[in-house]
Amino acid sequence: MANLYVRAVPTADLNKNTEWFTYPGVWTSYIFILFFCWFIFLSVFGCSAGLAWTFVSLLHFFVTYHFFHWKKGTPFSDDQGMYNRLTWWEQVDNGKQLTPSRKFLTVVPVVLYLIASHTTHYQNPMLILNTLAVFVLVGAKFPNMHKVRLFGINADQ
């Protein structure tokens, strides 16, 4: 008898806090949200395209730094505190480095930086703000920074 059922391969990431990022369409939705934010800044606040991209880049910086690199643990209790000392970034793909998800999340701030810097014609202070944001975000994503707390900031007590 022929196999009539599709065999689904279970996700390798059993962490409910990070497994959603492996679902199909998440990367597309992520990019769509960035473009939607750009459109909101452009139309509602009436600023130039370059300034709107700078605002999107800075908003992306503050939101992702806070939720990906600062907050620790998971909102779920069924993991029994296994991830309490890890940030979301440290939990992604069970800490495995240089996976497609991590590469995508590293490339996004760089592309935002390039777009924002080019559309503002590399003028100060936007260039400085965008450069600081991309250095902090990309620096926090380096494999050498995995579970590293600089100067004890955000370290466990």
Salt bridges, closest charged atoms under 4 A:
ASP78 OD2 - LYS16 NZ 2.96
GLU90 OE2 - ARG149 NH1 2.77
ASP156 OD1 - LYS72 NZ 3.01
ASP156 OD2 - ARG85 NE 3.67
